[in-house]
Amino acid sequence: MISAGGQDIHYTNQLSDITYSHLGLPVALVVSRNNQNLSLSVTPRATWPDNQGPMGIEMRPDIVTNYSWPQAVVRAGQEMVYQFQVLFELPAKILSRQVPLSNRAADWRGRAQ
């Protein structure tokens, strides 16, 4: 995944945010296939079957990019800003049910044992 809705994608939750903000609306995607960029348009479903998401795809955190040192320093700064933004937005996502609190509480209990 290169970009969605005109925004570069580095993490699966960035794609998730764009997807949920475009339910029922087309969103432009750029993906890499066989070292070629492919432009697509998808419309995330407003309702979907259990165990599937709005786009019917599995999102895994295996996005890897090699950077030069100067690029890595810039990306590290971007990452810090992004992590603070995600932390700041978490309560709103819990309240809007984008992050189900019941599932997260079960995960935390399981880790504590």
Phi and psi restraints in degrees (range 20) as a CNS / XPLOR table:
assign (resid 1 and name C) (resid 2 and name N)
       (resid 2 and name CA) (resid 2 and name C) 1.0 -97.2 20.0 2
assign (resid 2 and name N) (resid 2 and name CA)
       (resid 2 and name C) (resid 3 and name N) 1.0 -52.0 20.0 2
assign (resid 2 and name C) (resid 3 and name N)
       (resid 3 and name CA) (resid 3 and name C) 1.0 -152.9 20.0 2
assign (resid 3 and name N) (resid 3 and name CA)
       (resid 3 and name C) (resid 4 and name N) 1.0 160.3 20.0 2
assign (resid 3 and name C) (resid 4 and name N)
       (resid 4 and name CA) (resid 4 and name C) 1.0 -143.9 20.0 2
assign (resid 4 and name N) (resid 4 and name CA)
       (resid 4 and name C) (resid 5 and name N) 1.0 131.6 20.0 2
assign (resid 4 and name C) (resid 5 and name N)
       (resid 5 and name CA) (resid 5 and name C) 1.0 58.3 20.0 2
assign (resid 5 and name N) (resid 5 and name CA)
       (resid 5 and name C) (resid 6 and name N) 1.0 28.3 20.0 2
assign (resid 5 and name C) (resid 6 and name N)
       (resid 6 and name CA) (resid 6 and name C) 1.0 82.2 20.0 2
assign (resid 6 and name N) (resid 6 and name CA)
       (resid 6 and name C) (resid 7 and name N) 1.0 3.9 20.0 2
assign (resid 6 and name C) (resid 7 and name N)
       (resid 7 and name CA) (resid 7 and name C) 1.0 -110.7 20.0 2
assign (resid 7 and name N) (resid 7 and name CA)
       (resid 7 and name C) (resid 8 and name N) 1.0 135.4 20.0 2
assign (resid 7 and name C) (resid 8 and name N)
       (resid 8 and name CA) (resid 8 and name C) 1.0 -61.5 20.0 2
assign (resid 8 and name N) (resid 8 and name CA)
       (resid 8 and name C) (resid 9 and name N) 1.0 141.5 20.0 2
assign (resid 8 and name C) (resid 9 and name N)
       (resid 9 and name CA) (resid 9 and name C) 1.0 -111.2 20.0 2
assign (resid 9 and name N) (resid 9 and name CA)
       (resid 9 and name C) (resid 10 and name N) 1.0 123.2 20.0 2
assign (resid 9 and name C) (resid 10 and name N)
       (resid 10 and name CA) (resid 10 and name C) 1.0 -117.5 20.0 2
assign (resid 10 and name N) (resid 10 and name CA)
       (resid 10 and name C) (resid 11 and name N) 1.0 -20.6 20.0 2
assign (resid 10 and name C) (resid 11 and name N)
       (resid 11 and name CA) (resid 11 and name C) 1.0 -138.4 20.0 2
assign (resid 11 and name N) (resid 11 and name CA)
       (resid 11 and name C) (resid 12 and name N) 1.0 151.0 20.0 2
assign (resid 11 and name C) (resid 12 and name N)
       (resid 12 and name CA) (resid 12 and name C) 1.0 -61.9 20.0 2
assign (resid 12 and name N) (resid 12 and name CA)
       (resid 12 and name C) (resid 13 and name N) 1.0 -33.1 20.0 2
assign (resid 12 and name C) (resid 13 and name N)
       (resid 13 and name CA) (resid 13 and name C) 1.0 -70.6 20.0 2
assign (resid 13 and name N) (resid 13 and name CA)
       (resid 13 and name C) (resid 14 and name N) 1.0 -21.9 20.0 2
assign (resid 13 and name C) (resid 14 and name N)
       (resid 14 and name CA) (resid 14 and name C) 1.0 -66.7 20.0 2
assign (resid 14 and name N) (resid 14 and name CA)
       (resid 14 and name C) (resid 15 and name N) 1.0 -43.9 20.0 2
assign (resid 14 and name C) (resid 15 and name N)
       (resid 15 and name CA) (resid 15 and name C) 1.0 -64.7 20.0 2
assign (resid 15 and name N) (resid 15 and name CA)
       (resid 15 and name C) (resid 16 and name N) 1.0 -39.5 20.0 2
assign (resid 15 and name C) (resid 16 and name N)
       (resid 16 and name CA) (resid 16 and name C) 1.0 -61.6 20.0 2
assign (resid 16 and name N) (resid 16 and name CA)
       (resid 16 and name C) (resid 17 and name N) 1.0 -44.6 20.0 2
assign (resid 16 and name C) (resid 17 and name N)
       (resid 17 and name CA) (resid 17 and name C) 1.0 -59.5 20.0 2
assign (resid 17 and name N) (resid 17 and name CA)
       (resid 17 and name C) (resid 18 and name N) 1.0 -45.4 20.0 2
assign (resid 17 and name C) (resid 18 and name N)
       (resid 18 and name CA) (resid 18 and name C) 1.0 -65.8 20.0 2
assign (resid 18 and name N) (resid 18 and name CA)
       (resid 18 and name C) (resid 19 and name N) 1.0 -41.3 20.0 2
assign (resid 18 and name C) (resid 19 and name N)
       (resid 19 and name CA) (resid 19 and name C) 1.0 -59.9 20.0 2
assign (resid 19 and name N) (resid 19 and name CA)
       (resid 19 and name C) (resid 20 and name N) 1.0 -50.2 20.0 2
assign (resid 19 and name C) (resid 20 and name N)
       (resid 20 and name CA) (resid 20 and name C) 1.0 -67.5 20.0 2
assign (resid 20 and name N) (resid 20 and name CA)
       (resid 20 and name C) (resid 21 and name N) 1.0 -24.8 20.0 2
assign (resid 20 and name C) (resid 21 and name N)
       (resid 21 and name CA) (resid 21 and name C) 1.0 -83.5 20.0 2
assign (resid 21 and name N) (resid 21 and name CA)
       (resid 21 and name C) (resid 22 and name N) 1.0 -3.9 20.0 2
assign (resid 21 and name C) (resid 22 and name N)
       (resid 22 and name CA) (resid 22 and name C) 1.0 -123.4 20.0 2
assign (resid 22 and name N) (resid 22 and name CA)
       (resid 22 and name C) (resid 23 and name N) 1.0 25.5 20.0 2
assign (resid 22 and name C) (resid 23 and name N)
       (resid 23 and name CA) (resid 23 and name C) 1.0 -58.0 20.0 2
assign (resid 23 and name N) (resid 23 and name CA)
       (resid 23 and name C) (resid 24 and name N) 1.0 125.1 20.0 2
assign (resid 23 and name C) (resid 24 and name N)
       (resid 24 and name CA) (resid 24 and name C) 1.0 77.8 20.0 2
assign (resid 24 and name N) (resid 24 and name CA)
       (resid 24 and name C) (resid 25 and name N) 1.0 2.0 20.0 2
assign (resid 24 and name C) (resid 25 and name N)
       (resid 25 and name CA) (resid 25 and name C) 1.0 -121.9 20.0 2
assign (resid 25 and name N) (resid 25 and name CA)
       (resid 25 and name C) (resid 26 and name N) 1.0 144.8 20.0 2
assign (resid 25 and name C) (resid 26 and name N)
       (resid 26 and name CA) (resid 26 and name C) 1.0 -67.3 20.0 2
assign (resid 26 and name N) (resid 26 and name CA)
       (resid 26 and name C) (resid 27 and name N) 1.0 144.1 20.0 2
assign (resid 26 and name C) (resid 27 and name N)
       (resid 27 and name CA) (resid 27 and name C) 1.0 -134.0 20.0 2
assign (resid 27 and name N) (resid 27 and name CA)
       (resid 27 and name C) (resid 28 and name N) 1.0 135.2 20.0 2
assign (resid 27 and name C) (resid 28 and name N)
       (resid 28 and name CA) (resid 28 and name C) 1.0 -81.5 20.0 2
assign (resid 28 and name N) (resid 28 and name CA)
       (resid 28 and name C) (resid 29 and name N) 1.0 130.8 20.0 2
assign (resid 28 and name C) (resid 29 and name N)
       (resid 29 and name CA) (resid 29 and name C) 1.0 -119.6 20.0 2
assign (resid 29 and name N) (resid 29 and name CA)
       (resid 29 and name C) (resid 30 and name N) 1.0 146.7 20.0 2
assign (resid 29 and name C) (resid 30 and name N)
       (resid 30 and name CA) (resid 30 and name C) 1.0 -123.3 20.0 2
assign (resid 30 and name N) (resid 30 and name CA)
       (resid 30 and name C) (resid 31 and name N) 1.0 121.1 20.0 2
assign (resid 30 and name C) (resid 31 and name N)
       (resid 31 and name CA) (resid 31 and name C) 1.0 -120.9 20.0 2
assign (resid 31 and name N) (resid 31 and name CA)
       (resid 31 and name C) (resid 32 and name N) 1.0 157.1 20.0 2
assign (resid 31 and name C) (resid 32 and name N)
       (resid 32 and name CA) (resid 32 and name C) 1.0 -103.2 20.0 2
assign (resid 32 and name N) (resid 32 and name CA)
       (resid 32 and name C) (resid 33 and name N) 1.0 122.5 20.0 2
assign (resid 32 and name C) (resid 33 and name N)
       (resid 33 and name CA) (resid 33 and name C) 1.0 -132.3 20.0 2
assign (resid 33 and name N) (resid 33 and name CA)
       (resid 33 and name C) (resid 34 and name N) 1.0 121.2 20.0 2
assign (resid 33 and name C) (resid 34 and name N)
       (resid 34 and name CA) (resid 34 and name C) 1.0 53.1 20.0 2
assign (resid 34 and name N) (resid 34 and name CA)
       (resid 34 and name C) (resid 35 and name N) 1.0 45.1 20.0 2
assign (resid 34 and name C) (resid 35 and name N)
       (resid 35 and name CA) (resid 35 and name C) 1.0 60.7 20.0 2
assign (resid 35 and name N) (resid 35 and name CA)
       (resid 35 and name C) (resid 36 and name N) 1.0 24.2 20.0 2
assign (resid 35 and name C) (resid 36 and name N)
       (resid 36 and name CA) (resid 36 and name C) 1.0 -125.8 20.0 2
assign (resid 36 and name N) (resid 36 and name CA)
       (resid 36 and name C) (resid 37 and name N) 1.0 138.4 20.0 2
assign (resid 36 and name C) (resid 37 and name N)
       (resid 37 and name CA) (resid 37 and name C) 1.0 -81.2 20.0 2
assign (resid 37 and name N) (resid 37 and name CA)
       (resid 37 and name C) (resid 38 and name N) 1.0 133.5 20.0 2
assign (resid 37 and name C) (resid 38 and name N)
       (resid 38 and name CA) (resid 38 and name C) 1.0 -123.6 20.0 2
assign (resid 38 and name N) (resid 38 and name CA)
       (resid 38 and name C) (resid 39 and name N) 1.0 124.5 20.0 2
assign (resid 38 and name C) (resid 39 and name N)
       (resid 39 and name CA) (resid 39 and name C) 1.0 -91.8 20.0 2
assign (resid 39 and name N) (resid 39 and name CA)
       (resid 39 and name C) (resid 40 and name N) 1.0 130.5 20.0 2
assign (resid 39 and name C) (resid 40 and name N)
       (resid 40 and name CA) (resid 40 and name C) 1.0 -132.3 20.0 2
assign (resid 40 and name N) (resid 40 and name CA)
       (resid 40 and name C) (resid 41 and name N) 1.0 160.5 20.0 2
assign (resid 40 and name C) (resid 41 and name N)
       (resid 41 and name CA) (resid 41 and name C) 1.0 -127.3 20.0 2
assign (resid 41 and name N) (resid 41 and name CA)
       (resid 41 and name C) (resid 42 and name N) 1.0 126.9 20.0 2
assign (resid 41 and name C) (resid 42 and name N)
       (resid 42 and name CA) (resid 42 and name C) 1.0 -127.4 20.0 2
assign (resid 42 and name N) (resid 42 and name CA)
       (resid 42 and name C) (resid 43 and name N) 1.0 154.7 20.0 2
assign (resid 42 and name C) (resid 43 and name N)
       (resid 43 and name CA) (resid 43 and name C) 1.0 -118.9 20.0 2
assign (resid 43 and name N) (resid 43 and name CA)
       (resid 43 and name C) (resid 44 and name N) 1.0 104.9 20.0 2
assign (resid 43 and name C) (resid 44 and name N)
       (resid 44 and name CA) (resid 44 and name C) 1.0 -60.9 20.0 2
assign (resid 44 and name N) (resid 44 and name CA)
       (resid 44 and name C) (resid 45 and name N) 1.0 136.7 20.0 2
assign (resid 44 and name C) (resid 45 and name N)
       (resid 45 and name CA) (resid 45 and name C) 1.0 -68.3 20.0 2
assign (resid 45 and name N) (resid 45 and name CA)
       (resid 45 and name C) (resid 46 and name N) 1.0 142.2 20.0 2
assign (resid 45 and name C) (resid 46 and name N)
       (resid 46 and name CA) (resid 46 and name C) 1.0 -77.9 20.0 2
assign (resid 46 and name N) (resid 46 and name CA)
       (resid 46 and name C) (resid 47 and name N) 1.0 -28.2 20.0 2
assign (resid 46 and name C) (resid 47 and name N)
       (resid 47 and name CA) (resid 47 and name C) 1.0 -132.9 20.0 2
assign (resid 47 and name N) (resid 47 and name CA)
       (resid 47 and name C) (resid 48 and name N) 1.0 147.5 20.0 2
assign (resid 47 and name C) (resid 48 and name N)
       (resid 48 and name CA) (resid 48 and name C) 1.0 -148.1 20.0 2
assign (resid 48 and name N) (resid 48 and name CA)
       (resid 48 and name C) (resid 49 and name N) 1.0 159.3 20.0 2
assign (resid 48 and name C) (resid 49 and name N)
       (resid 49 and name CA) (resid 49 and name C) 1.0 -66.8 20.0 2
assign (resid 49 and name N) (resid 49 and name CA)
       (resid 49 and name C) (resid 50 and name N) 1.0 158.9 20.0 2
assign (resid 49 and name C) (resid 50 and name N)
       (resid 50 and name CA) (resid 50 and name C) 1.0 -57.0 20.0 2
assign (resid 50 and name N) (resid 50 and name CA)
       (resid 50 and name C) (resid 51 and name N) 1.0 148.7 20.0 2
assign (resid 50 and name C) (resid 51 and name N)
       (resid 51 and name CA) (resid 51 and name C) 1.0 64.0 20.0 2
assign (resid 51 and name N) (resid 51 and name CA)
       (resid 51 and name C) (resid 52 and name N) 1.0 19.5 20.0 2
assign (resid 51 and name C) (resid 52 and name N)
       (resid 52 and name CA) (resid 52 and name C) 1.0 -134.0 20.0 2
assign (resid 52 and name N) (resid 52 and name CA)
       (resid 52 and name C) (resid 53 and name N) 1.0 161.7 20.0 2
assign (resid 52 and name C) (resid 53 and name N)
       (resid 53 and name CA) (resid 53 and name C) 1.0 -108.2 20.0 2
assign (resid 53 and name N) (resid 53 and name CA)
       (resid 53 and name C) (resid 54 and name N) 1.0 -174.4 20.0 2
assign (resid 53 and name C) (resid 54 and name N)
       (resid 54 and name CA) (resid 54 and name C) 1.0 -60.0 20.0 2
assign (resid 54 and name N) (resid 54 and name CA)
       (resid 54 and name C) (resid 55 and name N) 1.0 -29.8 20.0 2
assign (resid 54 and name C) (resid 55 and name N)
       (resid 55 and name CA) (resid 55 and name C) 1.0 -102.1 20.0 2
assign (resid 55 and name N) (resid 55 and name CA)
       (resid 55 and name C) (resid 56 and name N) 1.0 -4.1 20.0 2
assign (resid 55 and name C) (resid 56 and name N)
       (resid 56 and name CA) (resid 56 and name C) 1.0 68.7 20.0 2
assign (resid 56 and name N) (resid 56 and name CA)
       (resid 56 and name C) (resid 57 and name N) 1.0 27.7 20.0 2
assign (resid 56 and name C) (resid 57 and name N)
       (resid 57 and name CA) (resid 57 and name C) 1.0 -123.1 20.0 2
assign (resid 57 and name N) (resid 57 and name CA)
       (resid 57 and name C) (resid 58 and name N) 1.0 159.4 20.0 2
assign (resid 57 and name C) (resid 58 and name N)
       (resid 58 and name CA) (resid 58 and name C) 1.0 -94.6 20.0 2
assign (resid 58 and name N) (resid 58 and name CA)
       (resid 58 and name C) (resid 59 and name N) 1.0 129.4 20.0 2
assign (resid 58 and name C) (resid 59 and name N)
       (resid 59 and name CA) (resid 59 and name C) 1.0 -106.4 20.0 2
assign (resid 59 and name N) (resid 59 and name CA)
       (resid 59 and name C) (resid 60 and name N) 1.0 119.0 20.0 2
assign (resid 59 and name C) (resid 60 and name N)
       (resid 60 and name CA) (resid 60 and name C) 1.0 -117.4 20.0 2
assign (resid 60 and name N) (resid 60 and name CA)
       (resid 60 and name C) (resid 61 and name N) 1.0 150.2 20.0 2
assign (resid 60 and name C) (resid 61 and name N)
       (resid 61 and name CA) (resid 61 and name C) 1.0 -84.7 20.0 2
assign (resid 61 and name N) (resid 61 and name CA)
       (resid 61 and name C) (resid 62 and name N) 1.0 56.3 20.0 2
assign (resid 61 and name C) (resid 62 and name N)
       (resid 62 and name CA) (resid 62 and name C) 1.0 -114.0 20.0 2
assign (resid 62 and name N) (resid 62 and name CA)
       (resid 62 and name C) (resid 63 and name N) 1.0 36.8 20.0 2
assign (resid 62 and name C) (resid 63 and name N)
       (resid 63 and name CA) (resid 63 and name C) 1.0 -87.5 20.0 2
assign (resid 63 and name N) (resid 63 and name CA)
       (resid 63 and name C) (resid 64 and name N) 1.0 114.9 20.0 2
assign (resid 63 and name C) (resid 64 and name N)
       (resid 64 and name CA) (resid 64 and name C) 1.0 -127.9 20.0 2
assign (resid 64 and name N) (resid 64 and name CA)
       (resid 64 and name C) (resid 65 and name N) 1.0 131.7 20.0 2
assign (resid 64 and name C) (resid 65 and name N)
       (resid 65 and name CA) (resid 65 and name C) 1.0 -133.2 20.0 2
assign (resid 65 and name N) (resid 65 and name CA)
       (resid 65 and name C) (resid 66 and name N) 1.0 135.5 20.0 2
assign (resid 65 and name C) (resid 66 and name N)
       (resid 66 and name CA) (resid 66 and name C) 1.0 -89.9 20.0 2
assign (resid 66 and name N) (resid 66 and name CA)
       (resid 66 and name C) (resid 67 and name N) 1.0 131.4 20.0 2
assign (resid 66 and name C) (resid 67 and name N)
       (resid 67 and name CA) (resid 67 and name C) 1.0 -120.4 20.0 2
assign (resid 67 and name N) (resid 67 and name CA)
       (resid 67 and name C) (resid 68 and name N) 1.0 150.6 20.0 2
assign (resid 67 and name C) (resid 68 and name N)
       (resid 68 and name CA) (resid 68 and name C) 1.0 -72.1 20.0 2
assign (resid 68 and name N) (resid 68 and name CA)
       (resid 68 and name C) (resid 69 and name N) 1.0 167.7 20.0 2
assign (resid 68 and name C) (resid 69 and name N)
       (resid 69 and name CA) (resid 69 and name C) 1.0 -56.9 20.0 2
assign (resid 69 and name N) (resid 69 and name CA)
       (resid 69 and name C) (resid 70 and name N) 1.0 -49.0 20.0 2
assign (resid 69 and name C) (resid 70 and name N)
       (resid 70 and name CA) (resid 70 and name C) 1.0 -61.0 20.0 2
assign (resid 70 and name N) (resid 70 and name CA)
       (resid 70 and name C) (resid 71 and name N) 1.0 -40.6 20.0 2
assign (resid 70 and name C) (resid 71 and name N)
       (resid 71 and name CA) (resid 71 and name C) 1.0 -65.0 20.0 2
assign (resid 71 and name N) (resid 71 and name CA)
       (resid 71 and name C) (resid 72 and name N) 1.0 -37.7 20.0 2
assign (resid 71 and name C) (resid 72 and name N)
       (resid 72 and name CA) (resid 72 and name C) 1.0 -64.5 20.0 2
assign (resid 72 and name N) (resid 72 and name CA)
       (resid 72 and name C) (resid 73 and name N) 1.0 -37.7 20.0 2
assign (resid 72 and name C) (resid 73 and name N)
       (resid 73 and name CA) (resid 73 and name C) 1.0 -64.8 20.0 2
assign (resid 73 and name N) (resid 73 and name CA)
       (resid 73 and name C) (resid 74 and name N) 1.0 -43.9 20.0 2
assign (resid 73 and name C) (resid 74 and name N)
       (resid 74 and name CA) (resid 74 and name C) 1.0 -63.0 20.0 2
assign (resid 74 and name N) (resid 74 and name CA)
       (resid 74 and name C) (resid 75 and name N) 1.0 -46.5 20.0 2
assign (resid 74 and name C) (resid 75 and name N)
       (resid 75 and name CA) (resid 75 and name C) 1.0 -62.3 20.0 2
assign (resid 75 and name N) (resid 75 and name CA)
       (resid 75 and name C) (resid 76 and name N) 1.0 -36.9 20.0 2
assign (resid 75 and name C) (resid 76 and name N)
       (resid 76 and name CA) (resid 76 and name C) 1.0 -62.2 20.0 2
assign (resid 76 and name N) (resid 76 and name CA)
       (resid 76 and name C) (resid 77 and name N) 1.0 -41.9 20.0 2
assign (resid 76 and name C) (resid 77 and name N)
       (resid 77 and name CA) (resid 77 and name C) 1.0 -64.0 20.0 2
assign (resid 77 and name N) (resid 77 and name CA)
       (resid 77 and name C) (resid 78 and name N) 1.0 -43.3 20.0 2
assign (resid 77 and name C) (resid 78 and name N)
       (resid 78 and name CA) (resid 78 and name C) 1.0 -61.5 20.0 2
assign (resid 78 and name N) (resid 78 and name CA)
       (resid 78 and name C) (resid 79 and name N) 1.0 -40.5 20.0 2
assign (resid 78 and name C) (resid 79 and name N)
       (resid 79 and name CA) (resid 79 and name C) 1.0 -63.4 20.0 2
assign (resid 79 and name N) (resid 79 and name CA)
       (resid 79 and name C) (resid 80 and name N) 1.0 -41.7 20.0 2
assign (resid 79 and name C) (resid 80 and name N)
       (resid 80 and name CA) (resid 80 and name C) 1.0 -62.0 20.0 2
assign (resid 80 and name N) (resid 80 and name CA)
       (resid 80 and name C) (resid 81 and name N) 1.0 -45.2 20.0 2
assign (resid 80 and name C) (resid 81 and name N)
       (resid 81 and name CA) (resid 81 and name C) 1.0 -61.3 20.0 2
assign (resid 81 and name N) (resid 81 and name CA)
       (resid 81 and name C) (resid 82 and name N) 1.0 -44.0 20.0 2
assign (resid 81 and name C) (resid 82 and name N)
       (resid 82 and name CA) (resid 82 and name C) 1.0 -62.3 20.0 2
assign (resid 82 and name N) (resid 82 and name CA)
       (resid 82 and name C) (resid 83 and name N) 1.0 -44.1 20.0 2
assign (resid 82 and name C) (resid 83 and name N)
       (resid 83 and name CA) (resid 83 and name C) 1.0 -62.7 20.0 2
assign (resid 83 and name N) (resid 83 and name CA)
       (resid 83 and name C) (resid 84 and name N) 1.0 -39.6 20.0 2
assign (resid 83 and name C) (resid 84 and name N)
       (resid 84 and name CA) (resid 84 and name C) 1.0 -65.3 20.0 2
assign (resid 84 and name N) (resid 84 and name CA)
       (resid 84 and name C) (resid 85 and name N) 1.0 -39.0 20.0 2
assign (resid 84 and name C) (resid 85 and name N)
       (resid 85 and name CA) (resid 85 and name C) 1.0 -62.9 20.0 2
assign (resid 85 and name N) (resid 85 and name CA)
       (resid 85 and name C) (resid 86 and name N) 1.0 -45.5 20.0 2
assign (resid 85 and name C) (resid 86 and name N)
       (resid 86 and name CA) (resid 86 and name C) 1.0 -61.7 20.0 2
assign (resid 86 and name N) (resid 86 and name CA)
       (resid 86 and name C) (resid 87 and name N) 1.0 -43.9 20.0 2
assign (resid 86 and name C) (resid 87 and name N)
       (resid 87 and name CA) (resid 87 and name C) 1.0 -62.2 20.0 2
assign (resid 87 and name N) (resid 87 and name CA)
       (resid 87 and name C) (resid 88 and name N) 1.0 -40.6 20.0 2
assign (resid 87 and name C) (resid 88 and name N)
       (resid 88 and name CA) (resid 88 and name C) 1.0 -66.0 20.0 2
assign (resid 88 and name N) (resid 88 and name CA)
       (resid 88 and name C) (resid 89 and name N) 1.0 -37.2 20.0 2
assign (resid 88 and name C) (resid 89 and name N)
       (resid 89 and name CA) (resid 89 and name C) 1.0 -83.7 20.0 2
assign (resid 89 and name N) (resid 89 and name CA)
       (resid 89 and name C) (resid 90 and name N) 1.0 -11.4 20.0 2
assign (resid 89 and name C) (resid 90 and name N)
       (resid 90 and name CA) (resid 90 and name C) 1.0 -56.5 20.0 2
assign (resid 90 and name N) (resid 90 and name CA)
       (resid 90 and name C) (resid 91 and name N) 1.0 -46.8 20.0 2
assign (resid 90 and name C) (resid 91 and name N)
       (resid 91 and name CA) (resid 91 and name C) 1.0 -57.8 20.0 2
assign (resid 91 and name N) (resid 91 and name CA)
       (resid 91 and name C) (resid 92 and name N) 1.0 -40.8 20.0 2
assign (resid 91 and name C) (resid 92 and name N)
       (resid 92 and name CA) (resid 92 and name C) 1.0 -65.8 20.0 2
assign (resid 92 and name N) (resid 92 and name CA)
       (resid 92 and name C) (resid 93 and name N) 1.0 -36.5 20.0 2
assign (resid 92 and name C) (resid 93 and name N)
       (resid 93 and name CA) (resid 93 and name C) 1.0 -69.8 20.0 2
assign (resid 93 and name N) (resid 93 and name CA)
       (resid 93 and name C) (resid 94 and name N) 1.0 -34.6 20.0 2
assign (resid 93 and name C) (resid 94 and name N)
       (resid 94 and name CA) (resid 94 and name C) 1.0 -66.4 20.0 2
assign (resid 94 and name N) (resid 94 and name CA)
       (resid 94 and name C) (resid 95 and name N) 1.0 -44.3 20.0 2
assign (resid 94 and name C) (resid 95 and name N)
       (resid 95 and name CA) (resid 95 and name C) 1.0 -66.2 20.0 2
assign (resid 95 and name N) (resid 95 and name CA)
       (resid 95 and name C) (resid 96 and name N) 1.0 -32.7 20.0 2
assign (resid 95 and name C) (resid 96 and name N)
       (resid 96 and name CA) (resid 96 and name C) 1.0 -89.1 20.0 2
assign (resid 96 and name N) (resid 96 and name CA)
       (resid 96 and name C) (resid 97 and name N) 1.0 4.5 20.0 2
assign (resid 96 and name C) (resid 97 and name N)
       (resid 97 and name CA) (resid 97 and name C) 1.0 67.0 20.0 2
assign (resid 97 and name N) (resid 97 and name CA)
       (resid 97 and name C) (resid 98 and name N) 1.0 19.6 20.0 2
assign (resid 97 and name C) (resid 98 and name N)
       (resid 98 and name CA) (resid 98 and name C) 1.0 -73.1 20.0 2
assign (resid 98 and name N) (resid 98 and name CA)
       (resid 98 and name C) (resid 99 and name N) 1.0 -27.1 20.0 2
assign (resid 98 and name C) (resid 99 and name N)
       (resid 99 and name CA) (resid 99 and name C) 1.0 -121.7 20.0 2
assign (resid 99 and name N) (resid 99 and name CA)
       (resid 99 and name C) (resid 100 and name N) 1.0 102.9 20.0 2
assign (resid 99 and name C) (resid 100 and name N)
       (resid 100 and name CA) (resid 100 and name C) 1.0 -67.0 20.0 2
assign (resid 100 and name N) (resid 100 and name CA)
       (resid 100 and name C) (resid 101 and name N) 1.0 118.4 20.0 2
assign (resid 100 and name C) (resid 101 and name N)
       (resid 101 and name CA) (resid 101 and name C) 1.0 -63.7 20.0 2
assign (resid 101 and name N) (resid 101 and name CA)
       (resid 101 and name C) (resid 102 and name N) 1.0 -38.0 20.0 2
assign (resid 101 and name C) (resid 102 and name N)
       (resid 102 and name CA) (resid 102 and name C) 1.0 -60.9 20.0 2
assign (resid 102 and name N) (resid 102 and name CA)
       (resid 102 and name C) (resid 103 and name N) 1.0 -40.8 20.0 2
assign (resid 102 and name C) (resid 103 and name N)
       (resid 103 and name CA) (resid 103 and name C) 1.0 -66.9 20.0 2
assign (resid 103 and name N) (resid 103 and name CA)
       (resid 103 and name C) (resid 104 and name N) 1.0 -41.0 20.0 2
assign (resid 103 and name C) (resid 104 and name N)
       (resid 104 and name CA) (resid 104 and name C) 1.0 -66.9 20.0 2
assign (resid 104 and name N) (resid 104 and name CA)
       (resid 104 and name C) (resid 105 and name N) 1.0 -39.6 20.0 2
assign (resid 104 and name C) (resid 105 and name N)
       (resid 105 and name CA) (resid 105 and name C) 1.0 -63.5 20.0 2
assign (resid 105 and name N) (resid 105 and name CA)
       (resid 105 and name C) (resid 106 and name N) 1.0 -39.5 20.0 2
assign (resid 105 and name C) (resid 106 and name N)
       (resid 106 and name CA) (resid 106 and name C) 1.0 -64.9 20.0 2
assign (resid 106 and name N) (resid 106 and name CA)
       (resid 106 and name C) (resid 107 and name N) 1.0 -39.7 20.0 2
assign (resid 106 and name C) (resid 107 and name N)
       (resid 107 and name CA) (resid 107 and name C) 1.0 -60.9 20.0 2
assign (resid 107 and name N) (resid 107 and name CA)
       (resid 107 and name C) (resid 108 and name N) 1.0 -43.9 20.0 2
assign (resid 107 and name C) (resid 108 and name N)
       (resid 108 and name CA) (resid 108 and name C) 1.0 -65.9 20.0 2
assign (resid 108 and name N) (resid 108 and name CA)
       (resid 108 and name C) (resid 109 and name N) 1.0 -42.1 20.0 2
assign (resid 108 and name C) (resid 109 and name N)
       (resid 109 and name CA) (resid 109 and name C) 1.0 -61.9 20.0 2
assign (resid 109 and name N) (resid 109 and name CA)
       (resid 109 and name C) (resid 110 and name N) 1.0 -41.2 20.0 2
assign (resid 109 and name C) (resid 110 and name N)
       (resid 110 and name CA) (resid 110 and name C) 1.0 -64.1 20.0 2
assign (resid 110 and name N) (resid 110 and name CA)
       (resid 110 and name C) (resid 111 and name N) 1.0 -34.7 20.0 2
assign (resid 110 and name C) (resid 111 and name N)
       (resid 111 and name CA) (resid 111 and name C) 1.0 -73.3 20.0 2
assign (resid 111 and name N) (resid 111 and name CA)
       (resid 111 and name C) (resid 112 and name N) 1.0 -30.1 20.0 2
assign (resid 111 and name C) (resid 112 and name N)
       (resid 112 and name CA) (resid 112 and name C) 1.0 -74.9 20.0 2
assign (resid 112 and name N) (resid 112 and name CA)
       (resid 112 and name C) (resid 113 and name N) 1.0 -18.6 20.0 2
